Amino acid sequence: MNNQRMSNIKRFLCIFILMLSIFILVGCGSKPSKDLWNKYVKAVNKQDLSAVADCFAETDADKEKFMQEHADYFDGLSKLKTTSYEETISCSFSNSMNTQAYYLGEVEVLANDSTTHNLKIYVYENNKGIFFCSYFKVEEGSTGNEPNAYWKDKVYYHTDEFLYKNLESGTVFVEQITNAREYVVPAEVDGNAITTIGEYAFYKYNKILSFTIPTSRLRKVVISEGITTIGKYAFYQCEKLRSVVIPESMRYIDRMAFANCSRLERLEFQARTKESGSVLEIASIPTGEQGGNQLVITGAHNLQTGEISYLGAEFGTNKVPRVEWSTKSEIIDLDSATGKVVAKKAGHATITATLVENKAILAEVSIEITDIAQTDCLKMYWDVFSRCPNLKEIYLHAYNPNTYVIDSGTTWLFNSTCKIYVPKGSRDMYINHSLWSKYADQIVEMKEDDIDNTIDIALESVSLTKETAGDIYYAVNPNKVDNIIYLIQSGADYKLVNAYVGSVLFENKEATPINSDANKEVLFKLLSGLASELSISLDESEIAKADPLSDEGKAIDKVLDAILVEGKKINSALTKAQIELDSLSIAKNELNEGVVIYSVDYRFTDGSDAGEMKSVFVERNNTLELVTSDYAGLYDLVKIIMASGRKVEK
C-alpha cells in the first residue's frame, strides 16, 4: 500500500514538474508587448470599449476619461487580424521591488478583412500592468502610436561607437562604446541632431571589489558644433585627456564634467560674444561755443554689460582737448580724467564732457546698456575643471567676459601657472571682471595667428619614435601635444598617416602620399617649423613633388635625417621596454580580502609618452595579474622590480 502511494506521489511530482517546465518555457517565450497587442485585438473584435481602454489607461479615472472621449472608437473598425508581429526593442529595468520596461512592436495587421496596415506600437510596463504609450486607432493613414517622455528617456539605441537616446529636447550621446585615443563627438546620428553629452558618457573604469580604476585612453576630444550641453561627470577621470575643444554652440557644462582630468593641458572655448543693438557711433549734443567751435564727444556707442569703452573729444582743430567727464548714472563706472566707461547694469546712461579751460562749453551723449541674452551665454559650474593641475593654456574667443557665466560658486578653479588667452582688445574687461580678476596676471591677449596659423616648435622637445620591424612608423612630436605628425615609411616612400595642428585633425587612415592636396599645407607648416629649428633650408617645392625622396622633394627625409644626426631620443620604444628606474614608482594598496593592487607609473628612456605611462596589477594568492596597461611589455619587468622591493610604497 505504501509502495503504491509512493508511486502515485512520484507520478504526481513528475507531472507537476513537467507542467511547471512547460509553463516556464511558455512564459519565457512570451513577449509582453505582443501579449498586450493580442489583448487589444481581442477587445476590438469583441467591440468591448472597456477592454480597449484597459490597454491605454492605468487608473480608473483615466479609463473613464478614455471611454468618454472615444465613445466612437469602433466607427469604421469592426475586425482585426494580425498577420505578423515582431518585438524589435525590449528594454527592462525591473527588479524585485519595481517593474519598469519599455518595448517597441512592429505589426502587420489586416483591418476589416480588407486593408493591411504596418504599425509601430510603443509600449511600457510598470507595477500596474502593461500599456500603450499613447493613443492610436487602426484606420486609414495610421502608422501606430508615439513614445511618451518616459519611453524616450529610458530606451537606448546604439552605433558601433556609442549609445544614444532620442528625447523631445534632442538626441543625447549616452556613452562611448569604444575606448579610442582621439574622438570627435558627432553632430548627428540617424538624421537626428545630437544636442547633449550625457552624464558619465566617457567615464571608463575597471572595478576591483569596492575600488574603481580609471581606464580611459582618451587623449583628445573635439565636440562638434551644434552640441549645447555637457552633463555631470561626462569626462570624469579621463586621466590621459590632453586637449578639449568646446564649440561655439555650447550653452551649459554641468558639475565636474572634466574633473580629475589630471593631464589636461589645453582648453579652447569657441563661444563668441553676440552683438546686441547698434555698434554705430552715437552723436553728442553740444552746449555753448567758442570761436565758432563746439565740443564733440567721439567713440560713443551702445554697450553690453561687462564691456569697457573709451570716449574721446574734439574741439575745433584740437583733437585731444582737456575735458572732464561726468555722469549721474549708477549703471556705469566713468573715469573723469580718461573717459573710460565700464558698463555694469542694463539701462540708459547720459555722459557729459566739460571743456576744462571753459566750463560753459560742454557736450552730452546718451548710450544704452543691454545684458547679453542668457541664450547666448555659456554657463559652467564652478567645479567643471576641478583637479586639473596641468592646465597650461585656455583660449577664450568671446570678447566680452560676460559671455561666460558661473553656475554656483564665485570663481572657476584654474591653476596659477595656466595662461588664459583672450581676444585682442579685451584683456582690460577680463581683468576687471569679478570672475576673472583673480587670474589677472595670467591673462594675455591673443595674436591673430595664435590659434590657426602658427606652430610653436622647440627642437629640444622633439622626439621621434621609430619601430624597426616591417614598415617604419615615425611620430614627430614638437613641444605642444596638439602639433604632431605620424608618418609611415614603406620601402623608399614616406606616407602621412595623420597630423594635428592646433585643434584640427588632418586624418588619413589609408596613408596617402604626403604630396596630397589635403595634407600638403599642414605638413609643410610642421616640417618648415622643424627645419627652421634645425637650420635646414626648406621650401614648399620640396614637398610639392610626387616623390618625397627625389632631389626636389626631400622635405621629410631632410628633417628626419637632421634629427637623427642630432641624436634626439631615437630608440625602438615599441619593441623593447627601456624604462628609467628613477622615474618608476609603485603604489601598493593591501585590501582586507587578501588582494593587493599595484599602480605603476613610469617612462621610457627614449622619451615617448614621457611621464604618461601607467599600468595596474592585482596580486591574488601570490599570482600577479595585469588589469590594464599602456604598455603590456612592462609585465615581466615589473615583477622583477616588485620582487626586489625597489620603490614599493604603501
Steps between C-alpha positions, in 0.01 A plus 500: 500500500784735592681411178189584299466830681866585438459411136199731469688783673795458265269497199328814624832675560623407152182634340521814714863565408422436133208742504705759692780470243254547215349798677844655555606437141180649367540796735864553397399499136225751561547858381320751725431750223356225281278385788363854527447517125309172500288629789424813298408302184268278703331806655449662157357182350254478792420872466578531873593863564570436869757235409658732240525773766683255728780490240551877523406611852678427830231635736123478517477876447713480184295206378173688548643804319616282209155345458331842505739654248500200265142376516512473119819292502347215299361720224660360187682231700330164548768231464877457526722209400871498578712369214839560665642645822864565591620650826799702375588680827485356850662704775440389861608669823297272728606367840340323793337822621409673179392416145615737229531399135458652155425332167451569132292263291479508121165364383339405174124481548198449274206728584141417412619215273606756239787734587854415617670740741863509614523650847763584759359449849679653802429324830605547863467276808493586868364361829144574385524304178592545137359780283531677168707819529246714319171490313454345157230340291542264206357702212601651171832685530581354841866410564462410866554711810781720637737436792441707814771693684583211735545262208735740322700564816562134576553331165850506352604449140852421392752531221836323485651791694245627751159471668241774459138580577248725330318747724255775413774752582747331267724196468730412792844342456470252789824301502811447294527127420848511350797613708679700231796733552352776284128555460267743327155511659275505191246768423224254407401135488235343275396846385443625857710789635699412812450779755632351824793293627349302787622442854807272529501460119880457478570367850679165464612283789570151629351407835692283744288429804406849623779677308470657155802545273469753213570339162417771245750525213355830376768762427324751279133577450328739259135572571306576183322829436130469587549325834374726778537310829756285682360302795644431844824301513490452122881481471569415863845349563604496135855506631669498159289780352726783379289726280134602481321724249163641616284615204334837461158335539572384860267656758541295819770282658383326817677402821842331494472443125880496459598439862811290568625532142844518656698537173269750332720778355297696248144635481345695219161668536370603159204698638483853358330805647174566315458865406193673645354824362682749283880529500482826306648808660244717680508877439533732798299816568716811558432792731677832451772599254826688484638655185237318300615162636290251697608207717441156340508163680649219291496122535159477669286196421258267675662241725434161653542441872860414576631696202757779531519796265719810477346834403683782327432864424578758231483878512555666164848410379595371844460121482593441865356787704513483879153399616341379820256208481197460725172307535216464746432145392573209732494236226849593378838583651656805335858622539479881515849546355522236225141446390521128572148351522426170674148370433366345823123465459236524230332836445564848357787726600573864415866607493622862506834633379601848624783703349746568784607843369140618463240315703217663302603282206372147535338207317270216598439155359252228601581131463304183563638207703352155432561159652635217290207265444522190719440292190828641361707423810704196594416403857740272688496358851784628718661154539490398132883490487562398860828315559650571157846606629681496164291752309743715303286685245140620485379678185190718542359637173223711657580873502274571798572297819127501583464244222620247761272457800573307818229272637545501879825605666704815455779398263630212293789282610802553274857460618733798544733405213230476232506765225157635405485640148225752417413692181702806407372810679308307770760446776392811691143365517612161626736623772226733632236227499412337832533145367835553330676768705682241718676381182602851391872416485427195284278671241663600172355616171514269200679585183294449188694187408527344847251224421495429132817615330802441724679195627726544801781248480809459716754244384593383846143380547484310171495123534483253218372151574599229254397135468753292310290192425339503153379843398659782697267723697612849604328733743652847494394693810570874540468656843121536481297182518261644243764525227603154391549303180497124452685355204545154350804404298431206268809423302620831359169683537389712793126536552303722735265312732355804675600833646380738768544874477335697777163336554460374143546134412625433149422131481582259223440141606615363166830689525501674162830651377612817672455713190119459501316833499324425827825453693752721321434832673492370856802276445699785349427719804614232741808395306607858430477575872719201580739588217538854631604371842749266330636780276393308189413679179154384396236635263153393393624348174675231699172345607308591187664225291352154464819329620600621847845344458583667169755782484216754510282325753704407806313696764426216739828327425697815581319561826519142624866467404580819687322377812689172475829686467411707806443174686167617631349212697489231233423154639280203420246579766236274352718189491692515826407625848774747589384651826667762717495338842536838668169602348321178590285494811262236628214582734388197702153464652429192713131417534339305783405222263865408444512683169783742421464771235813650342481824302820543295616828344806510274662646188708367212862612459426617146255755633192365322192574706737622771335510838173364364536124524293312754419136575281339763563153645308289749666238722283212617645194676856590392388525136549829321231597245521789252171696512575785261816641350628761258777257415449126542876430470546644848357187659816292553716799589261619769489154657880511541495855641221415742681187614812706571297742709617801297287810561196320634309739720183437691 
